[in-house]
Structure formats: C-alpha cells, structure tokens
Amino acid sequence: MRDYGRKTSYIEKPSPKKYNLNSFIIVVMGLIVLSLLVILAVNFFGYHSTRLITTSYGRVRDEFNTKGILIRDEEVTLASKGGIVKLHLEEGRRVSIGNHIATIEDAGENVDLYNYRSGLLSYKVDGLESTLRMEEREKLDYSRFNSLKGKSNPIRDGDKVNIGRPIFKIVDNFKFYLAVLLPQEQLSKYEVGTGVEILFSEVEGQYFRAKVDKIIPDNPQNIMLIEIRRYIPELLNLRKTEVKVVRRQYHGIVIPNSALIENKDKIGVLVNGYTKNYFREVEVIGEVGEKAIIKGIGPGFDIFVN
C-alpha cells in the first residue's frame, strides 16, 4: 500500500547567492569613470558660461511703437445754401488766398466759395477739425485720446448738399502736431525739446524729424505732443495712425552688453587672440536693451560674451 504520509519528492530551494564585494567595487568605479568622462566632454565641447561672437557693424534704434493722432491748423468752409456742388480745384493742391474753390448751384442761383487762407486743399472733412484745435492741444488726455472718433465724408463734384454741409478745408502745411501715447516705461527718456524721428505706418521708409513739444502725465499712459515741420500730401487726410517714435539711432560695432567687462577702471572686451586672450578697451556710445554700440574695435574680432 501506498503511504500517503510520506514525501515521495523534494523541491530544492535555491540557496542565496554569496555577496560579491569585488563586483560591487567594479560597478561603482565604472559609474565614477563614466561621470568624469561626461564632465570632460561637456567642458571639451564648450558648454561654458561664456561663448564667442565675431564683431560686426550694425545699426540700433532706441524706439517704440505707439498710436498717434494728427493735430493741424485747419479751416473748414461750409455750404451757405443747399444745391449741387461744382468743384474747381483738385484735392491736395497748394493754394494761396482767394481761390475760387467751389460753386453751389440751386435753381439758377449760384453761390461761389473761396478760401481765405493759404495751405493745402482737401475735400475730406472728418469732423475733428474743430475738436482738435491747435490752441487746445494741451487739453488732450488718455481718456479723450481714445474716445476721439472722426468719420470722413468726402465731397465729390456733382454731389447734392444741404446747407451747413462741410465742403472743403484748408490745412496749414508748414507745421502740425502729433499726439502719441507714451508708455510709463518710456517716460524717463523724453523731455520737452528732445529731438525724435517719426515713421508713419502709411508712409513707409520716410522718417520725419521732429521735437517734443509737451508731455502730459496721465494713466495708464501719458500723452506726448510732438511738433513736426515737414508736411507731405500723404498726411493731408490722415488722422489716427500707428507710428514709430525713434529717440536715437546708433551706428557702429554692435555687441551684447554682457560682453563688456571692467579692467582697472576701464571698460572693454576680452578678445580671443591667436596665442592668448587679451583685454581691449572700448568706448560705449550707446546702449539699447541688451545691445551695446561701441568704438575702439573693428569688425572681425572674436570676443567673449558672458
């Protein structure tokens, strides 16, 4: 008979492996060597806190983009009666005093309209001519700047007009003002009399020399009034516009300002020479943002940047 109380087979349990100290030491040493190789590779391939750049000529502008409103000396002539209007001179023409500008015809009765000042002729009146008067320009603030909305309603030859309808205006083309929004971070750079250049988005490539006439502090942005003495036909019927205000332009060697270092009370750069690195004194003629414009070194030098 089978004895069910006896074990007929045995399952051997694996015995624990002996601890190998030599293998552990080899693994640790391998990791240390690998770490050292990584560090050496990083240093060899130049991942430092400094890098090299080659000097070159460039131009940097101290500028900002903003919104502007043109303020001009404008005289509007209204229709003294209703009827059909006949225009005798072309839009944008420079006229002297006393020109026959238009005629209003109504049932055989004609009314002739003349200009009583010299300037540029425009048949596009936007309704802001009386609001944005030259003598009241200093009353402009941020809230009013944003609320001003003009709508051009041009007159064409043969239009039927009612009494009181604006027919034409004469614009003084010798001087006008541009009111711009001046951000708070730009305020310290400008004062009355500061010379600037203006680039209108509608007149690409033409910079207008001007000067700051008045700064009106306000929140969230200030108002800066800029006087401009050059007028071109493209500005005749422009009112609200996007502009670029340029405080200064620098020409010279342009480098990151982090490349500048001080050595014995002198400002300069560290040049990567053929045999060794050396200090070269320079003159900083301007800084805009993170860029510096320098004199005292030419193009083609390799310098260190932190």
One Martini backbone bead per residue (centre of mass of N, CA, C, O) as a GRO file, in nm:
protein
  306
    1MET     BB    1   0.100   0.034   0.014
    2ARG     BB    2   0.038   0.358   0.021
    3ASP     BB    3   0.217   0.626   0.171
    4TYR     BB    4   0.068   0.935   0.245
    5GLY     BB    5   0.280   1.036   0.474
    6ARG     BB    6   0.495   1.044   0.251
    7LYS     BB    7   0.759   1.176   0.085
    8THR     BB    8   0.840   1.143  -0.267
    9SER     BB    9   0.935   1.458  -0.301
   10TYR     BB   10   1.174   1.727  -0.378
   11ILE     BB   11   1.213   2.084  -0.332
   12GLU     BB   12   1.463   2.294  -0.407
   13LYS     BB   13   1.604   2.557  -0.260
   14PRO     BB   14   1.753   2.834  -0.326
   15SER     BB   15   2.047   2.957  -0.266
   16PRO     BB   16   2.199   3.221  -0.163
   17LYS     BB   17   2.392   3.450  -0.283
   18LYS     BB   18   2.692   3.561  -0.280
   19TYR     BB   19   2.865   3.823  -0.182
   20ASN     BB   20   3.023   4.053  -0.423
   21LEU     BB   21   3.260   4.289  -0.373
   22ASN     BB   22   3.410   4.324  -0.644
   23SER     BB   23   3.165   4.393  -0.822
   24PHE     BB   24   3.079   4.652  -0.674
   25ILE     BB   25   3.341   4.811  -0.720
   26ILE     BB   26   3.331   4.808  -1.030
   27VAL     BB   27   3.062   4.962  -1.064
   28VAL     BB   28   3.142   5.222  -0.915
   29MET     BB   29   3.388   5.289  -1.088
   30GLY     BB   30   3.234   5.310  -1.353
   31LEU     BB   31   3.054   5.551  -1.273
   32ILE     BB   32   3.281   5.750  -1.216
   33VAL     BB   33   3.411   5.747  -1.496
   34LEU     BB   34   3.159   5.834  -1.653
   35SER     BB   35   3.125   6.110  -1.515
   36LEU     BB   36   3.401   6.223  -1.599
   37LEU     BB   37   3.353   6.205  -1.905
   38VAL     BB   38   3.112   6.399  -1.916
   39ILE     BB   39   3.256   6.646  -1.803
   40LEU     BB   40   3.479   6.657  -2.020
   41ALA     BB   41   3.288   6.686  -2.264
   42VAL     BB   42   3.153   6.948  -2.186
   43ASN     BB   43   3.418   7.114  -2.179
   44PHE     BB   44   3.524   7.050  -2.465
   45PHE     BB   45   3.244   7.159  -2.619
   46GLY     BB   46   3.167   7.450  -2.468
   47TYR     BB   47   2.984   7.448  -2.190
   48HIS     BB   48   2.975   7.754  -2.090
   49SER     BB   49   2.936   8.084  -1.967
   50THR     BB   50   3.079   8.125  -2.241
   51ARG     BB   51   3.117   8.298  -2.561
   52LEU     BB   52   3.157   8.344  -2.911
   53ILE     BB   53   3.197   8.645  -3.109
   54THR     BB   54   3.163   8.843  -3.401
   55THR     BB   55   3.235   9.139  -3.505
   56SER     BB   56   2.998   9.404  -3.621
   57TYR     BB   57   2.817   9.599  -3.806
   58GLY     BB   58   2.549   9.837  -3.707
   59ARG     BB   59   2.197   9.907  -3.612
   60VAL     BB   60   2.038  10.105  -3.350
   61ARG     BB   61   1.715  10.161  -3.203
   62ASP     BB   62   1.550  10.400  -3.003
   63GLU     BB   63   1.223  10.262  -2.968
   64PHE     BB   64   0.856  10.295  -3.033
   65ASN     BB   65   0.530  10.179  -3.046
   66THR     BB   66   0.227  10.364  -3.150
   67LYS     BB   67  -0.027  10.596  -3.110
   68GLY     BB   68  -0.180  10.852  -3.329
   69ILE     BB   69  -0.257  11.214  -3.359
   70LEU     BB   70  -0.350  11.465  -3.571
   71ILE     BB   71  -0.264  11.819  -3.544
   72ARG     BB   72  -0.421  12.097  -3.707
   73ASP     BB   73  -0.445  12.379  -3.912
   74GLU     BB   74  -0.798  12.424  -3.974
   75GLU     BB   75  -1.027  12.530  -4.239
   76VAL     BB   76  -1.377  12.535  -4.265
   77THR     BB   77  -1.618  12.513  -4.534
   78LEU     BB   78  -1.952  12.591  -4.576
   79ALA     BB   79  -2.268  12.563  -4.678
   80SER     BB   80  -2.494  12.838  -4.749
   81LYS     BB   81  -2.640  12.625  -4.938
   82GLY     BB   82  -2.831  12.435  -5.132
   83GLY     BB   83  -2.711  12.179  -5.375
   84ILE     BB   84  -2.496  12.176  -5.642
   85VAL     BB   85  -2.161  12.078  -5.661
   86LYS     BB   86  -1.866  12.255  -5.779
   87LEU     BB   87  -1.539  12.169  -5.862
   88HIS     BB   88  -1.220  12.349  -5.941
   89LEU     BB   89  -1.017  12.184  -5.757
   90GLU     BB   90  -0.779  11.979  -5.654
   91GLU     BB   91  -0.675  11.755  -5.448
   92GLY     BB   92  -0.392  11.882  -5.261
   93ARG     BB   93  -0.363  12.167  -5.327
   94ARG     BB   94  -0.171  12.452  -5.342
   95VAL     BB   95  -0.296  12.753  -5.189
   96SER     BB   96  -0.392  13.064  -5.202
   97ILE     BB   97  -0.550  13.341  -5.157
   98GLY     BB   98  -0.865  13.356  -5.337
   99ASN     BB   99  -0.988  13.096  -5.440
  100HIS     BB  100  -1.193  12.915  -5.657
  101ILE     BB  101  -1.334  12.624  -5.538
  102ALA     BB  102  -1.664  12.658  -5.539
  103THR     BB  103  -2.008  12.565  -5.648
  104ILE     BB  104  -2.354  12.644  -5.577
  105GLU     BB  105  -2.642  12.501  -5.725
  106ASP     BB  106  -2.987  12.666  -5.733
  107ALA     BB  107  -3.211  12.755  -5.942
  108GLY     BB  108  -2.984  12.958  -6.076
  109GLU     BB  109  -2.837  12.986  -5.798
  110ASN     BB  110  -2.520  13.105  -5.708
  111VAL     BB  111  -2.242  12.992  -5.497
  112ASP     BB  112  -1.934  13.109  -5.403
  113LEU     BB  113  -1.622  12.955  -5.303
  114TYR     BB  114  -1.360  13.061  -5.082
  115ASN     BB  115  -1.038  13.118  -4.978
  116TYR     BB  116  -0.877  13.274  -4.659
  117ARG     BB  117  -0.628  13.077  -4.695
  118SER     BB  118  -0.336  12.911  -4.688
  119GLY     BB  119  -0.272  12.579  -4.846
  120LEU     BB  120  -0.424  12.274  -4.826
  121LEU     BB  121  -0.653  12.098  -5.019
  122SER     BB  122  -0.970  11.958  -4.888
  123TYR     BB  123  -1.269  11.727  -4.919
  124LYS     BB  124  -1.193  11.588  -4.625
  125VAL     BB  125  -1.412  11.570  -4.356
  126ASP     BB  126  -1.413  11.438  -4.001
  127GLY     BB  127  -1.501  11.644  -3.741
  128LEU     BB  128  -1.205  11.722  -3.583
  129GLU     BB  129  -1.124  12.019  -3.643
  130SER     BB  130  -1.266  12.156  -3.381
  131THR     BB  131  -1.145  11.964  -3.157
  132LEU     BB  132  -0.838  11.971  -3.288
  133ARG     BB  133  -0.697  12.227  -3.173
  134MET     BB  134  -0.406  12.383  -3.139
  135GLU     BB  135  -0.477  12.557  -2.872
  136GLU     BB  136  -0.596  12.258  -2.733
  137ARG     BB  137  -0.375  12.025  -2.710
  138GLU     BB  138  -0.317  12.026  -2.383
  139LYS     BB  139  -0.612  11.879  -2.316
  140LEU     BB  140  -0.505  11.612  -2.370
  141ASP     BB  141  -0.593  11.276  -2.290
  142TYR     BB  142  -0.637  10.948  -2.263
  143SER     BB  143  -0.948  10.940  -2.283
  144ARG     BB  144  -0.978  11.131  -2.526
  145PHE     BB  145  -0.798  10.987  -2.725
  146ASN     BB  146  -0.987  10.720  -2.735
  147SER     BB  147  -1.270  10.878  -2.809
  148LEU     BB  148  -1.177  10.970  -3.076
  149LYS     BB  149  -1.406  11.002  -3.369
  150GLY     BB  150  -1.375  10.999  -3.708
  151LYS     BB  151  -1.560  11.091  -4.024
  152SER     BB  152  -1.536  11.064  -4.350
  153ASN     BB  153  -1.706  11.309  -4.591
  154PRO     BB  154  -1.675  11.336  -4.902
  155ILE     BB  155  -1.650  11.553  -5.173
  156ARG     BB  156  -1.813  11.564  -5.494
  157ASP     BB  157  -1.861  11.616  -5.801
  158GLY     BB  158  -2.222  11.668  -5.803
  159ASP     BB  159  -2.317  11.693  -5.532
  160LYS     BB  160  -2.570  11.692  -5.294
  161VAL     BB  161  -2.635  11.965  -5.071
  162ASN     BB  162  -2.662  12.103  -4.765
  163ILE     BB  163  -2.690  12.319  -4.539
  164GLY     BB  164  -2.375  12.306  -4.361
  165ARG     BB  165  -2.195  12.152  -4.535
  166PRO     BB  166  -1.896  12.034  -4.573
  167ILE     BB  167  -1.662  12.109  -4.840
  168PHE     BB  168  -1.385  12.239  -4.721
  169LYS     BB  169  -1.025  12.251  -4.654
  170ILE     BB  170  -0.751  12.426  -4.492
  171VAL     BB  171  -0.406  12.335  -4.461
  172ASP     BB  172  -0.138  12.372  -4.271
  173ASN     BB  173   0.199  12.284  -4.405
  174PHE     BB  174   0.429  12.388  -4.184
  175LYS     BB  175   0.258  12.285  -3.921
  176PHE     BB  176   0.239  12.011  -3.680
  177TYR     BB  177   0.081  11.764  -3.470
  178LEU     BB  178   0.168  11.481  -3.253
  179ALA     BB  179  -0.021  11.252  -3.073
  180VAL     BB  180   0.102  11.028  -2.819
  181LEU     BB  181   0.152  10.735  -2.666
  182LEU     BB  182   0.322  10.710  -2.342
  183PRO     BB  183   0.483  10.498  -2.179
  184GLN     BB  184   0.606  10.467  -1.865
  185GLU     BB  185   0.891  10.333  -1.951
  186GLN     BB  186   0.950  10.606  -2.146
  187LEU     BB  187   0.941  10.878  -1.986
  188SER     BB  188   1.254  10.925  -1.897
  189LYS     BB  189   1.359  10.983  -2.208
  190TYR     BB  190   1.168  11.243  -2.202
  191GLU     BB  191   1.160  11.591  -2.316
  192VAL     BB  192   1.153  11.902  -2.372
  193GLY     BB  193   1.324  11.907  -2.695
  194THR     BB  194   1.339  11.635  -2.794
  195GLY     BB  195   1.471  11.455  -3.042
  196VAL     BB  196   1.297  11.308  -3.324
  197GLU     BB  197   1.156  11.028  -3.507
  198ILE     BB  198   0.904  10.966  -3.763
  199LEU     BB  199   0.697  10.673  -3.841
  200PHE     BB  200   0.461  10.605  -4.071
  201SER     BB  201   0.265  10.348  -4.180
  202GLU     BB  202   0.173  10.509  -4.455
  203VAL     BB  203   0.498  10.605  -4.474
  204GLU     BB  204   0.726  10.431  -4.605
  205GLY     BB  205   1.069  10.522  -4.524
  206GLN     BB  206   0.979  10.800  -4.376
  207TYR     BB  207   1.145  11.034  -4.183
  208PHE     BB  208   1.049  11.263  -3.922
  209ARG     BB  209   1.153  11.546  -3.800
  210ALA     BB  210   1.146  11.624  -3.444
  211LYS     BB  211   0.981  11.754  -3.138
  212VAL     BB  212   0.920  11.799  -2.811
  213ASP     BB  213   0.651  11.995  -2.667
  214LYS     BB  214   0.479  11.786  -2.476
  215ILE     BB  215   0.399  11.648  -2.144
  216ILE     BB  216   0.119  11.440  -2.036
  217PRO     BB  217   0.034  11.318  -1.753
  218ASP     BB  218  -0.087  10.972  -1.725
  219ASN     BB  219  -0.344  10.715  -1.710
  220PRO     BB  220  -0.169  10.449  -1.825
  221GLN     BB  221  -0.090  10.687  -2.025
  222ASN     BB  222   0.078  10.917  -2.188
  223ILE     BB  223   0.117  11.241  -2.341
  224MET     BB  224   0.277  11.326  -2.656
  225LEU     BB  225   0.392  11.621  -2.804
  226ILE     BB  226   0.468  11.668  -3.155
  227GLU     BB  227   0.672  11.860  -3.362
  228ILE     BB  228   0.609  11.927  -3.715
  229ARG     BB  229   0.767  12.071  -4.037
  230ARG     BB  230   0.674  11.831  -4.230
  231TYR     BB  231   0.485  11.808  -4.537
  232ILE     BB  232   0.267  11.569  -4.695
  233PRO     BB  233   0.009  11.446  -4.880
  234GLU     BB  234  -0.025  11.172  -4.711
  235LEU     BB  235  -0.120  11.357  -4.442
  236LEU     BB  236  -0.379  11.523  -4.499
  237ASN     BB  237  -0.608  11.271  -4.414
  238LEU     BB  238  -0.468  11.204  -4.154
  239ARG     BB  239  -0.526  11.095  -3.809
  240LYS     BB  240  -0.523  10.798  -3.730
  241THR     BB  241  -0.224  10.615  -3.615
  242GLU     BB  242   0.067  10.435  -3.673
  243VAL     BB  243   0.377  10.465  -3.488
  244LYS     BB  244   0.730  10.557  -3.481
  245VAL     BB  245   0.955  10.630  -3.214
  246VAL     BB  246   1.273  10.796  -3.246
  247ARG     BB  247   1.535  10.891  -3.046
  248ARG     BB  248   1.778  10.695  -3.153
  249GLN     BB  249   2.070  10.634  -3.360
  250TYR     BB  250   2.305  10.366  -3.406
  251HIS     BB  251   2.649  10.340  -3.524
  252GLY     BB  252   2.831  10.023  -3.524
  253ILE     BB  253   2.944   9.817  -3.294
  254VAL     BB  254   2.754   9.526  -3.217
  255ILE     BB  255   2.683   9.413  -2.883
  256PRO     BB  256   2.656   9.256  -2.609
  257ASN     BB  257   2.656   9.386  -2.288
  258SER     BB  258   2.789   9.117  -2.165
  259ALA     BB  259   3.083   9.178  -2.301
  260LEU     BB  260   3.134   9.375  -2.088
  261ILE     BB  261   3.426   9.491  -1.910
  262GLU     BB  262   3.629   9.542  -1.616
  263ASN     BB  263   3.965   9.710  -1.620
  264LYS     BB  264   4.102   9.929  -1.440
  265ASP     BB  265   3.859  10.141  -1.497
  266LYS     BB  266   3.794   9.989  -1.768
  267ILE     BB  267   3.628   9.952  -2.074
  268GLY     BB  268   3.567   9.625  -2.232
  269VAL     BB  269   3.710   9.343  -2.403
  270LEU     BB  270   3.749   8.994  -2.471
  271VAL     BB  271   3.999   8.863  -2.669
  272ASN     BB  272   4.057   8.612  -2.912
  273GLY     BB  273   4.357   8.505  -2.966
  274TYR     BB  274   4.604   8.318  -3.109
  275THR     BB  275   4.763   8.276  -2.819
  276LYS     BB  276   4.585   8.492  -2.650
  277ASN     BB  277   4.407   8.660  -2.430
  278TYR     BB  278   4.265   9.005  -2.444
  279PHE     BB  279   4.237   9.337  -2.357
  280ARG     BB  280   3.989   9.583  -2.488
  281GLU     BB  281   3.937   9.902  -2.520
  282VAL     BB  282   3.622  10.090  -2.504
  283GLU     BB  283   3.349  10.281  -2.644
  284VAL     BB  284   3.035  10.375  -2.528
  285ILE     BB  285   2.764  10.514  -2.731
  286GLY     BB  286   2.540  10.285  -2.660
  287GLU     BB  287   2.218  10.164  -2.515
  288VAL     BB  288   1.985   9.891  -2.614
  289GLY     BB  289   1.895   9.704  -2.398
  290GLU     BB  290   2.113   9.423  -2.485
  291LYS     BB  291   2.271   9.650  -2.644
  292ALA     BB  292   2.591   9.760  -2.776
  293ILE     BB  293   2.775  10.054  -2.879
  294ILE     BB  294   3.103  10.065  -3.023
  295LYS     BB  295   3.443  10.182  -2.979
  296GLY     BB  296   3.784  10.045  -3.064
  297ILE     BB  297   3.668   9.825  -3.265
  298GLY     BB  298   3.643   9.604  -3.512
  299PRO     BB  299   3.578   9.388  -3.738
  300GLY     BB  300   3.645   9.029  -3.677
  301PHE     BB  301   3.631   8.985  -3.373
  302ASP     BB  302   3.682   8.765  -3.105
  303ILE     BB  303   3.449   8.754  -2.838
  304PHE     BB  304   3.344   8.750  -2.513
  305VAL     BB  305   3.040   8.610  -2.366
  306ASN     BB  306   2.838   8.587  -2.071
   0.00000   0.00000   0.00000
